[in-house]
Amino acid sequence: MNKAWAAMIVVFVCTIGILGLNYINLEKTAVDLLFNEDISYTDEELQELYEEYNITENDLKFARGELPNYLEGTIFQSNLRVIVSETGEPPEGLIEGKDYDFVMSEQEMSKIMEEARESYIEKYGVDPADPKLDEVNGYLIPKQEARRLLFLDMATITG
């Protein structure tokens, strides 16, 4: 009797597994039939998406790399050789002026970066730590739309 139950359980599990795999493949096949794998947008469609998701011209410029780096004007965008350490002390054996120009703590670094980020947001209206656009198949589209396409398994994000 135990063998019979074991056999029934194995058959049941295999049946569920086979049906599950076929369901997933049927769903993907249906999506593939409904949507063209090569995603394309007209200029008008992109404009509608940008309006729907409140994408600004500066968001687009940031995504294209046309805005300056948010650290521009800080010690991190200079010719200085900067060492960041936990304590703000240089590693043993390194000589100031020869091996490095400036040393700071991780806390100081974080403060400079956060202030630069806040200033960038104020100046350009773009958060460099949370851009609004992703590049999908060569198009700059809102992250929410990109997630929708990824969910439908229609695209991969680049850039």
OpenMM code with the backbone's topology and positions (N, CA, C; nanometers):
from openmm import Vec3, app, unit

residues = "MET ASN LYS ALA TRP ALA ALA MET ILE VAL VAL PHE VAL CYS THR ILE GLY ILE LEU GLY LEU ASN TYR ILE ASN LEU GLU LYS THR ALA VAL ASP LEU LEU PHE ASN GLU ASP ILE SER TYR THR ASP GLU GLU LEU GLN GLU LEU TYR GLU GLU TYR ASN ILE THR GLU ASN ASP LEU LYS PHE ALA ARG GLY GLU LEU PRO ASN TYR LEU GLU GLY THR ILE PHE GLN SER ASN LEU ARG VAL ILE VAL SER GLU THR GLY GLU PRO PRO GLU GLY LEU ILE GLU GLY LYS ASP TYR ASP PHE VAL MET SER GLU GLN GLU MET SER LYS ILE MET GLU GLU ALA ARG GLU SER TYR ILE GLU LYS TYR GLY VAL ASP PRO ALA ASP PRO LYS LEU ASP GLU VAL ASN GLY TYR LEU ILE PRO LYS GLN GLU ALA ARG ARG LEU LEU PHE LEU ASP MET ALA THR ILE THR GLY".split()
positions = [
    Vec3(0.0810, -0.1189, 0.0000),
    Vec3(0.0000, 0.0000, 0.0000),
    Vec3(0.0862, 0.1266, 0.0000),
    Vec3(0.1966, 0.1260, 0.0715),
    Vec3(0.2854, 0.2426, 0.0746),
    Vec3(0.3434, 0.2714, -0.0627),
    Vec3(0.3752, 0.1642, -0.1383),
    Vec3(0.4291, 0.1826, -0.2725),
    Vec3(0.3249, 0.2457, -0.3639),
    Vec3(0.2016, 0.2078, -0.3475),
    Vec3(0.0939, 0.2625, -0.4294),
    Vec3(0.0783, 0.4131, -0.4017),
    Vec3(0.0798, 0.4488, -0.2745),
    Vec3(0.0684, 0.5910, -0.2394),
    Vec3(0.1887, 0.6696, -0.2918),
    Vec3(0.3068, 0.6140, -0.2787),
    Vec3(0.4285, 0.6806, -0.3264),
    Vec3(0.4199, 0.7008, -0.4780),
    Vec3(0.3737, 0.5983, -0.5494),
    Vec3(0.3607, 0.6073, -0.6941),
    Vec3(0.2584, 0.7137, -0.7324),
    Vec3(0.1457, 0.7192, -0.6593),
    Vec3(0.0425, 0.8198, -0.6881),
    Vec3(0.0953, 0.9607, -0.6628),
    Vec3(0.1716, 0.9764, -0.5569),
    Vec3(0.2271, 1.1083, -0.5255),
    Vec3(0.3269, 1.1507, -0.6332),
    Vec3(0.4131, 1.0584, -0.6773),
    Vec3(0.5108, 1.0890, -0.7816),
    Vec3(0.4388, 1.1285, -0.9105),
    Vec3(0.3354, 1.0536, -0.9483),
    Vec3(0.2587, 1.0854, -1.0693),
    Vec3(0.1930, 1.2225, -1.0553),
    Vec3(0.1345, 1.2501, -0.9406),
    Vec3(0.0682, 1.3780, -0.9165),
    Vec3(0.1680, 1.4941, -0.9274),
    Vec3(0.2830, 1.4817, -0.8615),
    Vec3(0.3844, 1.5873, -0.8642),
    Vec3(0.4360, 1.6084, -1.0060),
    Vec3(0.4621, 1.5007, -1.0778),
    Vec3(0.5100, 1.5127, -1.2157),
    Vec3(0.4058, 1.5795, -1.3050),
    Vec3(0.2799, 1.5426, -1.2862),
    Vec3(0.1718, 1.6026, -1.3657),
    Vec3(0.1635, 1.7524, -1.3405),
    Vec3(0.1675, 1.7912, -1.2127),
    Vec3(0.1633, 1.9336, -1.1786),
    Vec3(0.2830, 2.0055, -1.2393),
    Vec3(0.4011, 1.9440, -1.2301),
    Vec3(0.5216, 2.0050, -1.2869),
    Vec3(0.5116, 2.0237, -1.4366),
    Vec3(0.4641, 1.9226, -1.5055),
    Vec3(0.4502, 1.9302, -1.6520),
    Vec3(0.3479, 2.0363, -1.6899),
    Vec3(0.2343, 2.0356, -1.6223),
    Vec3(0.1329, 2.1367, -1.6506),
    Vec3(0.1844, 2.2767, -1.6225),
    Vec3(0.2587, 2.2916, -1.5142),
    Vec3(0.3148, 2.4224, -1.4792),
    Vec3(0.4114, 2.4727, -1.5844),
    Vec3(0.4997, 2.3858, -1.6333),
    Vec3(0.5948, 2.4255, -1.7371),
    Vec3(0.5218, 2.4641, -1.8649),
    Vec3(0.4214, 2.3861, -1.9034),
    Vec3(0.3455, 2.4187, -2.0234),
    Vec3(0.2697, 2.5495, -2.0076),
    Vec3(0.2173, 2.5753, -1.8893),
    Vec3(0.1460, 2.7009, -1.8661),
    Vec3(0.2398, 2.8186, -1.8843),
    Vec3(0.3604, 2.8092, -1.8265),
    Vec3(0.4573, 2.9186, -1.8401),
    Vec3(0.4930, 2.9384, -1.9859),
    Vec3(0.5199, 2.8302, -2.0590),
    Vec3(0.5564, 2.8411, -2.1998),
    Vec3(0.4404, 2.8950, -2.2825),
    Vec3(0.3174, 2.8534, -2.2531),
    Vec3(0.2022, 2.9060, -2.3258),
    Vec3(0.1857, 3.0554, -2.3010),
    Vec3(0.2061, 3.0966, -2.1745),
    Vec3(0.1934, 3.2382, -2.1417),
    Vec3(0.2983, 3.3194, -2.2175),
    Vec3(0.4238, 3.2730, -2.2183),
    Vec3(0.5304, 3.3440, -2.2891),
    Vec3(0.5012, 3.3463, -2.4390),
    Vec3(0.4543, 3.2344, -2.4927),
    Vec3(0.4212, 3.2292, -2.6343),
    Vec3(0.3104, 3.3287, -2.6666),
    Vec3(0.2106, 3.3383, -2.5806),
    Vec3(0.1013, 3.4333, -2.6030),
    Vec3(0.1535, 3.5762, -2.6015),
    Vec3(0.2404, 3.6077, -2.5071),
    Vec3(0.2977, 3.7425, -2.5018),
    Vec3(0.3794, 3.7690, -2.6266),
    Vec3(0.4588, 3.6687, -2.6697),
    Vec3(0.5392, 3.6847, -2.7901),
    Vec3(0.4521, 3.7087, -2.9133),
    Vec3(0.3367, 3.6428, -2.9194),
    Vec3(0.2475, 3.6626, -3.0331),
    Vec3(0.1800, 3.7995, -3.0293),
    Vec3(0.1474, 3.8464, -2.9086),
    Vec3(0.0783, 3.9741, -2.8963),
    Vec3(0.1695, 4.0940, -2.9175),
    Vec3(0.2939, 4.0796, -2.8769),
    Vec3(0.3852, 4.1934, -2.8813),
    Vec3(0.5068, 4.1589, -2.9656),
    Vec3(0.5499, 4.2546, -3.0411),
    Vec3(0.6711, 4.2404, -3.1197),
    Vec3(0.7902, 4.2502, -3.0251),
    Vec3(0.8844, 4.1569, -3.0310),
    Vec3(1.0024, 4.1583, -2.9434),
    Vec3(1.0855, 4.2847, -2.9644),
    Vec3(1.0842, 4.3401, -3.0858),
    Vec3(1.1576, 4.4627, -3.1121),
    Vec3(1.0686, 4.5805, -3.0747),
    Vec3(1.0927, 4.6330, -2.9561),
    Vec3(1.0112, 4.7425, -2.9054),
    Vec3(1.0513, 4.8699, -2.9771),
    Vec3(0.9513, 4.9446, -3.0221),
    Vec3(0.9803, 5.0732, -3.0843),
    Vec3(0.8735, 5.1737, -3.0425),
    Vec3(0.9153, 5.2978, -3.0385),
    Vec3(0.8273, 5.4075, -3.0000),
    Vec3(0.8384, 5.5181, -3.1033),
    Vec3(0.7272, 5.5815, -3.1317),
    Vec3(0.7314, 5.7015, -3.2135),
    Vec3(0.7663, 5.8183, -3.1220),
    Vec3(0.8040, 5.9296, -3.1805),
    Vec3(0.8323, 6.0494, -3.1006),
    Vec3(0.7099, 6.0910, -3.0202),
    Vec3(0.5929, 6.0778, -3.0807),
    Vec3(0.4689, 6.1149, -3.0118),
    Vec3(0.4438, 6.0243, -2.8911),
    Vec3(0.4682, 5.8938, -2.9081),
    Vec3(0.4494, 5.8003, -2.7970),
    Vec3(0.5463, 5.8299, -2.6827),
    Vec3(0.6701, 5.8613, -2.7179),
    Vec3(0.7675, 5.8964, -2.6145),
    Vec3(0.7250, 6.0225, -2.5404),
    Vec3(0.6777, 6.1221, -2.6162),
    Vec3(0.6314, 6.2465, -2.5527),
    Vec3(0.5166, 6.2193, -2.4558),
    Vec3(0.4241, 6.1338, -2.4963),
    Vec3(0.3125, 6.0979, -2.4082),
    Vec3(0.3623, 6.0310, -2.2800),
    Vec3(0.4593, 5.9402, -2.2954),
    Vec3(0.5169, 5.8742, -2.1775),
    Vec3(0.5857, 5.9760, -2.0868),
    Vec3(0.6603, 6.0682, -2.1469),
    Vec3(0.7313, 6.1685, -2.0673),
    Vec3(0.6331, 6.2573, -1.9913),
    Vec3(0.5240, 6.2929, -2.0576),
    Vec3(0.4225, 6.3744, -1.9898),
    Vec3(0.3534, 6.2953, -1.8789),
    Vec3(0.3201, 6.1706, -1.9074),
    Vec3(0.2507, 6.0863, -1.8096),
    Vec3(0.3333, 6.0676, -1.6819),
    Vec3(0.4657, 6.0549, -1.6979),
    Vec3(0.5531, 6.0278, -1.5839),
    Vec3(0.6319, 6.1520, -1.5388),
    Vec3(0.5912, 6.2692, -1.5846),
    Vec3(0.6540, 6.3963, -1.5443),
    Vec3(0.8048, 6.3975, -1.5682),
    Vec3(0.8445, 6.3578, -1.6865),
    Vec3(0.9857, 6.3586, -1.7246),
    Vec3(1.0185, 6.4968, -1.7815),
    Vec3(1.1211, 6.5603, -1.7254),
    Vec3(1.1596, 6.6944, -1.7694),
    Vec3(1.2721, 6.6858, -1.8727),
    Vec3(1.2987, 6.7994, -1.9349),
    Vec3(1.4097, 6.8078, -2.0299),
    Vec3(1.5420, 6.7751, -1.9606),
    Vec3(1.5571, 6.8196, -1.8347),
    Vec3(1.6803, 6.7888, -1.7608),
    Vec3(1.6923, 6.6402, -1.7281),
    Vec3(1.5793, 6.5720, -1.7064),
    Vec3(1.5839, 6.4271, -1.6870),
    Vec3(1.6405, 6.3601, -1.8127),
    Vec3(1.5958, 6.4074, -1.9282),
    Vec3(1.6448, 6.3530, -2.0547),
    Vec3(1.7928, 6.3855, -2.0737),
    Vec3(1.8316, 6.5098, -2.0451),
    Vec3(1.9724, 6.5485, -2.0590),
    Vec3(2.0607, 6.4660, -1.9658),
    Vec3(2.0137, 6.4439, -1.8430),
    Vec3(2.0908, 6.3629, -1.7480),
    Vec3(2.1093, 6.2216, -1.8006),
    Vec3(2.0025, 6.1628, -1.8520),
    Vec3(2.0088, 6.0257, -1.9038),
    Vec3(2.1018, 6.0151, -2.0244),
    Vec3(2.1098, 6.1225, -2.1025),
    Vec3(2.1981, 6.1231, -2.2201),
    Vec3(2.3422, 6.1583, -2.1835),
    Vec3(2.3655, 6.1961, -2.0587),
    Vec3(2.5001, 6.2355, -2.0167),
    Vec3(2.5340, 6.3781, -2.0555),
    Vec3(2.4324, 6.4607, -2.0789),
    Vec3(2.4551, 6.5980, -2.1224),
    Vec3(2.4645, 6.6973, -2.0067),
    Vec3(2.4331, 6.6544, -1.8852),
    Vec3(2.4486, 6.7404, -1.7676),
    Vec3(2.5818, 6.7072, -1.7010),
    Vec3(2.6385, 6.8038, -1.6293),
    Vec3(2.7663, 6.7744, -1.5620),
    Vec3(2.7491, 6.6699, -1.4523),
    Vec3(2.8586, 6.6078, -1.4147),
    Vec3(2.8587, 6.5134, -1.3040),
    Vec3(2.8222, 6.5881, -1.1772),
    Vec3(2.7441, 6.5274, -1.0917),
    Vec3(2.6986, 6.5978, -0.9720),
    Vec3(2.8119, 6.6275, -0.8751),
    Vec3(2.9245, 6.5613, -0.8885),
    Vec3(3.0400, 6.5874, -0.8022),
    Vec3(3.1327, 6.6948, -0.8593),
    Vec3(3.0972, 6.7498, -0.9755),
    Vec3(3.1785, 6.8555, -1.0346),
    Vec3(3.1884, 6.9725, -0.9373),
    Vec3(3.3094, 7.0224, -0.9197),
    Vec3(3.3322, 7.1334, -0.8279),
    Vec3(3.3676, 7.0870, -0.6871),
    Vec3(3.3647, 6.9570, -0.6643),
    Vec3(3.4049, 6.9040, -0.5334),
    Vec3(3.5473, 6.8512, -0.5438),
    Vec3(3.5998, 6.8139, -0.4317),
    Vec3(3.7357, 6.7588, -0.4269),
    Vec3(3.7465, 6.6295, -0.5064),
    Vec3(3.6337, 6.5626, -0.5287),
    Vec3(3.6344, 6.4355, -0.6013),
    Vec3(3.6431, 6.4533, -0.7518),
    Vec3(3.6188, 6.5735, -0.8004),
    Vec3(3.6312, 6.6032, -0.9432),
    Vec3(3.7453, 6.7033, -0.9613),
    Vec3(3.8602, 6.6670, -0.9099),
    Vec3(3.9770, 6.7545, -0.9193),
    Vec3(4.0984, 6.6685, -0.9520),
    Vec3(4.2113, 6.7356, -0.9643),
    Vec3(4.3356, 6.6640, -0.9903),
    Vec3(4.4028, 6.6177, -0.8620),
    Vec3(4.3397, 6.6433, -0.7491),
    Vec3(4.3966, 6.6016, -0.6214),
    Vec3(4.3823, 6.4514, -0.6037),
    Vec3(4.4820, 6.3923, -0.5419),
    Vec3(4.4765, 6.2500, -0.5085),
    Vec3(4.4211, 6.2410, -0.3664),
    Vec3(4.3011, 6.1872, -0.3554),
    Vec3(4.2294, 6.1849, -0.2280),
    Vec3(4.2259, 6.0427, -0.1740),
    Vec3(4.2548, 6.0313, -0.0459),
    Vec3(4.2407, 5.9032, 0.0234),
    Vec3(4.1265, 5.9174, 0.1225),
    Vec3(4.0366, 5.8221, 0.1196),
    Vec3(3.9269, 5.8181, 0.2157),
    Vec3(3.9501, 5.6961, 0.3038),
    Vec3(3.9543, 5.7212, 0.4336),
    Vec3(3.9718, 5.6108, 0.5275),
    Vec3(3.8651, 5.6195, 0.6355),
    Vec3(3.8492, 5.5128, 0.7059),
    Vec3(3.7486, 5.5072, 0.8122),
    Vec3(3.7712, 5.6164, 0.9168),
    Vec3(3.8969, 5.6374, 0.9506),
    Vec3(3.9305, 5.7319, 1.0580),
    Vec3(3.9674, 5.8708, 1.0090),
    Vec3(3.9968, 5.8852, 0.8821),
    Vec3(4.0444, 6.0123, 0.8306),
    Vec3(4.1951, 6.0233, 0.8373),
    Vec3(4.2590, 5.9142, 0.8724),
    Vec3(4.4052, 5.9087, 0.8802),
    Vec3(4.4579, 5.8315, 0.7593),
    Vec3(4.5726, 5.8742, 0.7055),
    Vec3(4.6268, 5.8006, 0.5907),
    Vec3(4.6847, 5.6661, 0.6347),
    Vec3(4.6901, 5.5709, 0.5434),
    Vec3(4.7523, 5.4419, 0.5741),
    Vec3(4.9015, 5.4614, 0.6059),
    Vec3(4.9536, 5.3748, 0.6878),
    Vec3(5.0952, 5.3835, 0.7265),
    Vec3(5.1848, 5.3755, 0.6039),
    Vec3(5.2885, 5.4539, 0.6064),
    Vec3(5.3892, 5.4491, 0.5015),
    Vec3(5.3636, 5.5426, 0.3848),
    Vec3(5.2458, 5.6005, 0.3759),
    Vec3(5.2175, 5.6924, 0.2664),
    Vec3(5.2572, 5.8337, 0.3064),
    Vec3(5.3100, 5.9072, 0.2119),
    Vec3(5.3610, 6.0420, 0.2384),
    Vec3(5.2741, 6.1437, 0.1658),
    Vec3(5.2280, 6.2451, 0.2428),
    Vec3(5.1465, 6.3523, 0.1847),
    Vec3(5.2292, 6.4289, 0.0823),
    Vec3(5.1707, 6.4577, -0.0318),
    Vec3(5.2388, 6.5280, -0.1396),
    Vec3(5.3050, 6.4326, -0.2378),
    Vec3(5.3456, 6.3173, -0.1879),
    Vec3(5.4075, 6.2176, -0.2752),
    Vec3(5.3053, 6.1113, -0.3151),
    Vec3(5.2384, 6.0540, -0.2153),
    Vec3(5.1434, 5.9461, -0.2405),
    Vec3(4.9985, 5.9936, -0.2457),
    Vec3(4.9700, 6.1045, -0.1822),
    Vec3(4.8340, 6.1588, -0.1799),
    Vec3(4.8408, 6.3086, -0.1514),
    Vec3(4.7316, 6.3779, -0.1842),
    Vec3(4.7240, 6.5216, -0.1591),
    Vec3(4.6324, 6.5550, -0.0424),
    Vec3(4.5333, 6.4697, -0.0217),
    Vec3(4.4345, 6.5005, 0.0812),
    Vec3(4.3789, 6.3707, 0.1364),
    Vec3(4.3511, 6.3693, 0.2656),
    Vec3(4.2911, 6.2526, 0.3285),
    Vec3(4.1682, 6.2968, 0.4064),
    Vec3(4.0650, 6.2142, 0.4040),
    Vec3(3.9422, 6.2471, 0.4764),
    Vec3(3.8780, 6.1188, 0.5278),
    Vec3(3.7850, 6.1363, 0.6188),
    Vec3(3.7127, 6.0209, 0.6723),
    Vec3(3.5954, 5.9860, 0.5810),
    Vec3(3.5421, 5.8656, 0.6001),
    Vec3(3.4247, 5.8236, 0.5232),
    Vec3(3.3070, 5.9158, 0.5510),
    Vec3(3.2973, 5.9613, 0.6755),
    Vec3(3.1892, 6.0518, 0.7145),
    Vec3(3.1980, 6.1836, 0.6375),
    Vec3(3.3198, 6.2384, 0.6258),
    Vec3(3.3390, 6.3634, 0.5518),
    Vec3(3.3052, 6.3438, 0.4044),
    Vec3(3.3468, 6.2296, 0.3497),
    Vec3(3.3174, 6.1991, 0.2099),
    Vec3(3.1662, 6.1934, 0.1871),
    Vec3(3.0972, 6.1223, 0.2745),
    Vec3(2.9520, 6.1093, 0.2613),
    Vec3(2.8839, 6.2450, 0.2690),
    Vec3(2.9306, 6.3306, 0.3578),
    Vec3(2.8726, 6.4640, 0.3725),
    Vec3(2.8921, 6.5460, 0.2450),
    Vec3(3.0125, 6.5427, 0.1883),
    Vec3(3.0403, 6.6165, 0.0646),
    Vec3(2.9510, 6.5652, -0.0484),
    Vec3(2.9398, 6.4338, -0.0594),
    Vec3(2.8586, 6.3753, -0.1665),
    Vec3(2.7113, 6.4087, -0.1490),
    Vec3(2.6605, 6.4051, -0.0269),
    Vec3(2.5197, 6.4364, -0.0018),
    Vec3(2.4906, 6.5836, -0.0304),
    Vec3(2.5812, 6.6730, 0.0116),
    Vec3(2.5630, 6.8153, -0.0163),
    Vec3(2.5657, 6.8423, -0.1666),
    Vec3(2.6561, 6.7743, -0.2377),
    Vec3(2.6639, 6.7901, -0.3833),
    Vec3(2.5354, 6.7403, -0.4487),
    Vec3(2.4840, 6.6291, -0.3995),
    Vec3(2.3588, 6.5726, -0.4533),
    Vec3(2.2425, 6.6689, -0.4316),
    Vec3(2.2304, 6.7226, -0.3110),
    Vec3(2.1225, 6.8176, -0.2813),
    Vec3(2.1331, 6.9422, -0.3679),
    Vec3(2.2552, 6.9919, -0.3852),
    Vec3(2.2770, 7.1099, -0.4690),
    Vec3(2.2397, 7.0806, -0.6145),
    Vec3(2.2726, 6.9620, -0.6622),
    Vec3(2.2420, 6.9204, -0.7992),
    Vec3(2.0908, 6.9139, -0.8195),
    Vec3(2.0220, 6.8557, -0.7228),
    Vec3(1.8761, 6.8458, -0.7306),
    Vec3(1.8145, 6.9850, -0.7350),
    Vec3(1.8661, 7.0739, -0.6525),
    Vec3(1.8150, 7.2111, -0.6483),
    Vec3(1.8397, 7.2835, -0.7803),
    Vec3(1.9582, 7.2634, -0.8369),
    Vec3(1.9955, 7.3335, -0.9600),
    Vec3(1.9278, 7.2755, -1.0844),
    Vec3(1.9247, 7.1415, -1.0963),
    Vec3(1.8761, 7.0777, -1.2193),
    Vec3(1.7424, 7.0063, -1.2045),
    Vec3(1.6985, 6.9852, -1.0813),
    Vec3(1.5730, 6.9132, -1.0612),
    Vec3(1.5847, 6.7644, -1.0897),
    Vec3(1.7060, 6.7119, -1.0863),
    Vec3(1.7325, 6.5712, -1.1161),
    Vec3(1.8089, 6.5117, -0.9991),
    Vec3(1.7638, 6.3966, -0.9521),
    Vec3(1.8347, 6.3265, -0.8447),
    Vec3(1.9310, 6.2272, -0.9092),
    Vec3(2.0623, 6.2522, -0.8993),
    Vec3(2.1574, 6.1617, -0.9648),
    Vec3(2.1581, 6.0216, -0.9048),
    Vec3(2.1071, 6.0070, -0.7832),
    Vec3(2.1017, 5.8752, -0.7197),
    Vec3(1.9751, 5.7991, -0.7576),
    Vec3(1.8807, 5.8655, -0.8227),
    Vec3(1.7546, 5.8008, -0.8589),
    Vec3(1.7024, 5.8578, -0.9913),
    Vec3(1.7723, 5.8266, -1.1011),
    Vec3(1.7270, 5.8795, -1.2305),
    Vec3(1.5894, 5.8255, -1.2677),
    Vec3(1.5135, 5.9031, -1.3439),
    Vec3(1.3767, 5.8656, -1.3796),
    Vec3(1.3683, 5.7806, -1.5065),
    Vec3(1.4784, 5.7713, -1.5806),
    Vec3(1.4746, 5.7036, -1.7103),
    Vec3(1.5701, 5.5846, -1.7142),
    Vec3(1.5304, 5.4832, -1.7914),
    Vec3(1.6154, 5.3695, -1.8243),
    Vec3(1.6231, 5.3611, -1.9757),
    Vec3(1.7329, 5.3060, -2.0249),
    Vec3(1.7446, 5.2849, -2.1683),
    Vec3(1.7003, 5.1430, -2.2006),
    Vec3(1.6014, 5.1324, -2.2872),
    Vec3(1.5499, 5.0025, -2.3299),
    Vec3(1.5506, 5.0008, -2.4814),
    Vec3(1.6271, 4.9070, -2.5358),
    Vec3(1.6375, 4.8923, -2.6821),
    Vec3(1.6675, 5.0253, -2.7507),
    Vec3(1.7518, 5.1065, -2.6891),
    Vec3(1.7924, 5.2336, -2.7493),
    Vec3(1.7000, 5.3497, -2.7199),
    Vec3(1.5900, 5.3270, -2.6491),
    Vec3(1.4959, 5.4337, -2.6148),
    Vec3(1.5098, 5.4697, -2.4676),
    Vec3(1.5039, 5.5984, -2.4378),
    Vec3(1.5001, 5.6438, -2.2987),
    Vec3(1.3547, 5.6475, -2.2564),
    Vec3(1.3179, 5.5548, -2.1691),
    Vec3(1.1787, 5.5488, -2.1251),
    Vec3(1.1725, 5.5547, -1.9725),
    Vec3(1.0608, 5.5995, -1.9187),
    Vec3(1.0459, 5.6063, -1.7725),
    Vec3(1.0682, 5.4698, -1.7081),
    Vec3(1.1289, 5.4709, -1.5882),
    Vec3(1.1586, 5.3458, -1.5180),
    Vec3(1.0347, 5.2595, -1.4985),
    Vec3(0.9194, 5.3224, -1.4720),
    Vec3(0.7973, 5.2447, -1.4490),
    Vec3(0.7583, 5.1673, -1.5763),
    Vec3(0.7733, 5.2310, -1.6904),
    Vec3(0.7422, 5.1659, -1.8174),
    Vec3(0.8436, 5.0545, -1.8450),
    Vec3(0.9684, 5.0790, -1.8125),
    Vec3(1.0723, 4.9772, -1.8312),
    Vec3(1.0432, 4.8551, -1.7437),
    Vec3(0.9998, 4.8792, -1.6201),
    Vec3(0.9651, 4.7675, -1.5309),
    Vec3(0.8484, 4.6873, -1.5883),
    Vec3(0.7514, 4.7567, -1.6451),
    Vec3(0.6361, 4.6891, -1.7049),
    Vec3(0.6821, 4.5984, -1.8199),
    Vec3(0.7710, 4.6493, -1.9031),
    Vec3(0.8222, 4.5698, -2.0150),
    Vec3(0.9040, 4.4509, -1.9654),
    Vec3(0.9826, 4.4729, -1.8612),
    Vec3(1.0598, 4.3621, -1.8038),
    Vec3(0.9668, 4.2573, -1.7462),
    Vec3(0.8608, 4.3014, -1.6805),
    Vec3(0.7637, 4.2087, -1.6230),
    Vec3(0.7010, 4.1228, -1.7325),
    Vec3(0.6748, 4.1840, -1.8467),
    Vec3(0.6184, 4.1107, -1.9596),
    Vec3(0.7253, 4.0334, -2.0359),
    Vec3(0.8528, 4.0441, -1.9894),
    Vec3(0.9659, 3.9758, -2.0512),
    Vec3(0.9834, 4.0192, -2.1959),
    Vec3(0.9646, 4.1487, -2.2188),
    Vec3(0.9754, 4.2018, -2.3542),
    Vec3(1.1042, 4.2790, -2.3777),
    Vec3(1.1819, 4.3038, -2.2724),
    Vec3(1.2992, 4.3870, -2.2911),
    Vec3(1.4034, 4.3568, -2.1850),
    Vec3(1.5248, 4.4019, -2.2144),
    Vec3(1.6317, 4.4018, -2.1160),
    Vec3(1.6828, 4.5441, -2.1049),
    Vec3(1.7183, 4.5845, -1.9841),
    Vec3(1.7649, 4.7218, -1.9622),
    Vec3(1.9135, 4.7286, -1.9911),
    Vec3(1.9529, 4.8328, -2.0643),
    Vec3(2.0943, 4.8588, -2.0912),
    Vec3(2.1279, 4.9957, -2.0372),
    Vec3(2.2551, 5.0168, -2.0131),
    Vec3(2.3001, 5.1500, -1.9718),
    Vec3(2.2712, 5.1897, -1.8343),
] * unit.nanometer
topology = app.Topology()
chain = topology.addChain("A")
for resn in residues:
    res = topology.addResidue(resn, chain)
    for name in ("N", "CA", "C"):
        topology.addAtom(name, app.Element.getBySymbol(name[0]), res)
